[in-house]
C-alpha cells in the first residue's frame, strides 16, 4: 500500500491542479459542452484524489513532514508524529479534531485557489510547531488554529492575494514567517504577516503579527498598526525585501519569496 501511494503522488498532484482549473472554467462565463465534459471527468476523479489524500500527507513527504495520526491503525506509520499520536489517540476530542483537520486539508487542496505548494509548506511548518507542545491543551489549541487557517484559505478568494515566505540563508525561515499582500479594492492593499513563536506561550505571545493598509502608490513604505514600526518594501519580480531603520523593528525584516 505504501509503494502504491508513493507512485500515485505525482498523479494526485496533477489531478488536483486539473480539478481546480476546471472549477475556474465552470465559474466563468465560458461554459461549453467541451468544458462540461472535462468538468465531469474532473469530478469523477475527485473520488480517486479523496481516497489517496485522506491520510493528509503521503509517504513521499515522510522525510519532511509526518502524517497526522491514524488512530484506527494497530501500529503507527514510520512517518507519524509520536507526540501527536500520544495525545490524539488517547483523547476523543482530539481524535475529532484530527479527523476534521484531514477533511479540511483535503477541502483546501481541492477548493482553495491558494497555491498548492503553499498549503503543503504551511502544513509542514504547522507540524513542526505543534510538535513543540508540552501538554494536551496546547495541541488542541494548535489544531483549532490550523483548522481555522485552512477554512480561511478555502472560503476566501485568494486570487487577489500574493503569498510570500521568508527565507534565511537560502532556507525557509524555521519560525514560519509569512507575508500576504491582498488587493482589497482598486486602490487599497492590505499587508499582513505572521510569525510562529512558541505554541506553549500565552495567546498574546504565541504568534507575532504585522498588519498595515496602504495604496499601490505608497507601497514602498508601511507602518504596522499595532507596533507602529515602520518598514520599507522593495519588490523585484518574485522577491520582496522588508527593511526597517528602527532597532526594535527587525522581527519581520528580511527577504521573502513569492509562492504562486
C-alpha positions as CSV (number, residue, x, y, z in Angstrom):
1,X,0.0,0.0,0.0
2,X,2.8,2.5,0.8
3,X,4.5,1.8,-2.5
4,X,1.3,2.4,-4.4
5,X,0.7,5.7,-2.7
6,X,4.2,6.9,-3.4
7,X,3.7,6.1,-7.1
8,X,0.4,7.8,-7.1
9,X,1.5,11.1,-5.7
10,X,2.6,12.8,-8.9
11,X,-0.7,11.7,-10.4
12,X,-2.7,13.1,-7.5
13,X,-0.9,16.5,-7.7
14,X,-1.7,16.8,-11.4
15,X,-5.4,15.9,-10.8
16,X,-5.6,18.4,-8.0
17,X,-4.3,21.2,-10.3
18,X,-6.6,20.0,-13.1
19,X,-9.6,19.8,-10.9
20,X,-9.0,23.4,-9.7
21,X,-8.5,24.7,-13.2
22,X,-11.8,23.1,-14.3
23,X,-13.5,24.9,-11.3
24,X,-12.3,28.2,-12.6
25,X,-13.8,27.4,-16.1
26,X,-17.1,26.3,-14.5
27,X,-17.4,29.6,-12.6
28,X,-16.7,31.7,-15.6
29,X,-19.0,32.6,-18.5
30,X,-17.1,30.3,-20.9
31,X,-19.2,27.2,-20.4
32,X,-19.3,24.8,-23.3
33,X,-20.1,21.2,-23.8
34,X,-16.3,20.5,-24.1
35,X,-15.6,22.2,-20.8
36,X,-18.6,20.4,-19.2
37,X,-17.2,17.0,-20.3
38,X,-13.8,17.8,-18.8
39,X,-15.6,19.0,-15.6
40,X,-17.4,15.7,-15.4
41,X,-14.1,13.8,-15.7
42,X,-12.5,16.0,-13.0
43,X,-15.4,15.4,-10.6
44,X,-15.2,11.6,-11.3
45,X,-11.5,11.7,-10.5
46,X,-12.4,13.6,-7.3
47,X,-13.0,10.2,-5.6
48,X,-9.6,8.9,-6.6
49,X,-7.9,12.0,-5.1
50,X,-10.0,11.9,-2.0
51,X,-9.1,8.3,-1.3
52,X,-5.4,8.9,-1.8
53,X,-5.3,12.2,0.1
54,X,-7.3,11.4,3.2
55,X,-4.1,10.4,5.1
56,X,-3.2,14.1,4.6
57,X,0.4,13.6,3.7
58,X,1.7,10.7,1.6
59,X,4.9,8.7,2.4
60,X,6.6,10.7,-0.4
61,X,6.8,13.6,2.1
62,X,7.8,11.5,5.1
63,X,11.3,13.0,5.1
64,X,9.9,16.5,5.7
65,X,6.5,16.2,7.3
66,X,4.8,13.5,9.4
67,X,1.4,12.1,8.8
68,X,-1.4,13.0,11.1
69,X,-2.2,10.1,13.4
70,X,-4.3,7.2,12.2
71,X,-5.7,6.0,15.5
72,X,-7.5,3.1,13.8
73,X,-4.2,1.5,12.8
74,X,-2.8,-1.1,15.3
75,X,0.7,0.4,14.9
76,X,1.8,3.9,13.8
77,X,3.3,4.6,10.5
78,X,7.0,5.4,10.5
79,X,6.3,8.9,9.4
80,X,3.7,9.6,12.1
81,X,4.4,12.1,14.8
82,X,4.9,10.1,18.1
83,X,3.9,13.2,20.1
84,X,0.7,13.7,18.2
85,X,-0.3,10.1,18.4
86,X,0.3,10.1,22.1
87,X,-2.1,12.9,22.7
88,X,-4.6,12.4,19.9
89,X,-5.2,8.7,20.0
90,X,-6.0,8.8,23.8
91,X,-8.5,11.7,23.6
92,X,-11.8,11.6,21.8
93,X,-12.0,15.3,21.4
94,X,-8.5,15.5,19.8
95,X,-9.4,12.5,17.5
96,X,-12.4,14.5,16.2
97,X,-10.1,17.5,15.6
98,X,-7.6,15.2,13.8
99,X,-10.4,13.9,11.5
100,X,-11.6,17.4,10.9
101,X,-8.1,18.5,10.0
102,X,-7.7,15.8,7.4
103,X,-11.1,16.6,5.8
104,X,-10.4,20.4,5.9
105,X,-6.9,20.0,4.4
106,X,-8.4,17.9,1.5
107,X,-11.1,20.5,1.1
108,X,-8.4,23.2,0.8
109,X,-6.4,21.2,-1.7
110,X,-9.5,20.8,-3.9
111,X,-11.3,24.1,-3.4
112,X,-8.9,26.8,-2.5
113,X,-7.2,28.9,-5.1
114,X,-4.2,29.5,-2.8
115,X,-1.0,27.9,-4.2
116,X,-0.9,24.1,-3.6
117,X,2.8,24.3,-2.5
118,X,1.9,27.0,0.0
119,X,-0.7,24.6,1.5
120,X,2.0,21.9,1.8
121,X,4.6,24.2,3.2
122,X,2.3,25.7,5.8
123,X,1.2,22.2,6.8
124,X,4.8,21.2,7.2
125,X,5.6,24.2,9.4
126,X,2.5,23.7,11.5
127,X,3.6,20.1,12.1
128,X,6.9,21.4,13.4
129,X,5.2,24.0,15.6
130,X,2.6,21.7,17.2
131,X,5.3,19.1,18.0
132,X,6.8,21.6,20.4
133,X,3.7,21.4,22.5
134,X,4.2,20.3,26.1
135,X,0.6,19.5,27.0
136,X,-2.8,18.4,25.6
137,X,-4.4,21.9,25.7
138,X,-1.5,23.3,23.6
139,X,-2.1,20.5,21.0
140,X,-5.9,21.2,21.0
141,X,-5.3,25.0,20.5
142,X,-2.9,24.3,17.6
143,X,-5.4,22.0,15.9
144,X,-8.1,24.7,16.2
145,X,-5.8,27.4,14.8
146,X,-4.7,25.3,11.9
147,X,-8.3,24.3,11.0
148,X,-9.3,27.9,11.1
149,X,-6.4,28.8,8.8
150,X,-7.5,26.1,6.3
151,X,-11.1,27.3,6.4
152,X,-9.9,30.8,5.6
153,X,-7.8,29.6,2.7
154,X,-10.7,27.6,1.4
155,X,-13.5,30.1,1.9
156,X,-11.8,33.4,0.9
157,X,-10.9,34.3,-2.6
158,X,-7.1,34.0,-2.8
159,X,-6.8,35.1,-6.4
160,X,-6.2,38.8,-5.3
161,X,-3.7,37.7,-2.6
162,X,0.0,37.2,-3.1
163,X,1.7,34.9,-0.5
164,X,5.3,35.4,0.4
165,X,7.5,33.2,2.6
166,X,10.7,34.5,4.4
167,X,14.0,32.8,3.6
168,X,17.1,32.9,5.8
169,X,20.4,31.7,4.4
170,X,18.6,30.1,1.4
171,X,16.2,28.1,3.6
172,X,12.6,28.6,4.6
173,X,12.5,30.5,7.9
174,X,12.0,27.9,10.7
175,X,9.8,30.4,12.5
176,X,7.4,30.2,9.5
177,X,7.3,33.9,8.8
178,X,4.8,34.5,6.1
179,X,3.5,37.8,4.5
180,X,0.5,38.5,2.4
181,X,-0.3,41.3,0.0
182,X,-4.1,41.4,-0.5
183,X,-5.8,43.7,-3.1
184,X,-8.9,44.9,-1.2
185,X,-10.2,47.1,-4.0
186,X,-8.9,49.2,-6.8
187,X,-6.7,51.3,-4.6
188,X,-6.4,49.7,-1.1
189,X,-3.9,47.0,-0.3
190,X,-3.7,45.0,3.0
191,X,-0.3,43.8,4.2
192,X,-0.4,41.1,6.8
193,X,2.5,39.0,8.2
194,X,2.5,36.2,10.8
195,X,5.4,34.5,12.6
196,X,5.4,31.4,14.9
197,X,7.0,31.9,18.3
198,X,6.2,29.3,20.8
199,X,3.0,27.2,21.0
200,X,3.2,26.9,24.8
201,X,3.1,30.7,25.2
202,X,0.1,32.7,26.2
203,X,-2.2,33.9,23.4
204,X,-0.6,37.3,23.2
205,X,2.9,35.9,22.6
206,X,2.2,32.6,20.8
207,X,2.5,34.4,17.4
208,X,3.8,37.7,16.2
209,X,1.7,39.8,13.8
210,X,2.2,42.7,11.4
211,X,-0.8,44.5,9.9
212,X,-0.9,47.5,7.6
213,X,-3.0,49.2,4.9
214,X,-1.7,51.2,2.1
215,X,-2.2,52.0,-1.6
216,X,-0.3,50.8,-4.7
217,X,1.4,54.2,-4.9
218,X,2.6,54.2,-1.3
219,X,3.5,50.5,-1.0
220,X,7.2,51.3,-0.7
221,X,6.7,52.4,3.0
222,X,4.3,50.9,5.5
223,X,3.6,51.2,9.2
224,X,2.5,48.4,11.4
225,X,-0.8,49.4,13.0
226,X,0.0,47.7,16.3
227,X,3.7,48.2,17.0
228,X,3.9,51.4,14.9
229,X,7.1,50.0,13.4
230,X,7.9,51.5,10.0
231,X,9.1,49.3,7.2
232,X,10.4,49.8,3.6
233,X,9.3,47.4,0.9
234,X,11.4,46.6,-2.2
235,X,9.8,44.4,-4.9
236,X,11.8,42.8,-7.7
237,X,9.9,40.1,-9.6
238,X,9.1,37.3,-7.1
239,X,11.4,38.7,-4.4
240,X,10.2,41.1,-1.7
241,X,12.6,42.7,0.8
242,X,11.3,44.2,4.0
243,X,13.7,46.5,6.0
244,X,13.4,48.9,9.0
245,X,15.8,51.5,10.3
246,X,14.3,51.1,13.8
247,X,16.4,48.8,16.0
248,X,13.3,47.3,17.8
249,X,11.5,46.6,14.5
250,X,13.6,43.8,12.9
251,X,11.2,40.9,13.6
252,X,9.7,40.9,10.2
253,X,12.7,42.3,8.3
254,X,14.3,40.0,5.6
255,X,13.9,38.5,2.2
256,X,10.6,36.9,1.1
257,X,9.9,34.8,-1.9
258,X,6.6,34.7,-3.7
259,X,4.7,31.3,-3.6
260,X,2.5,31.1,-6.6
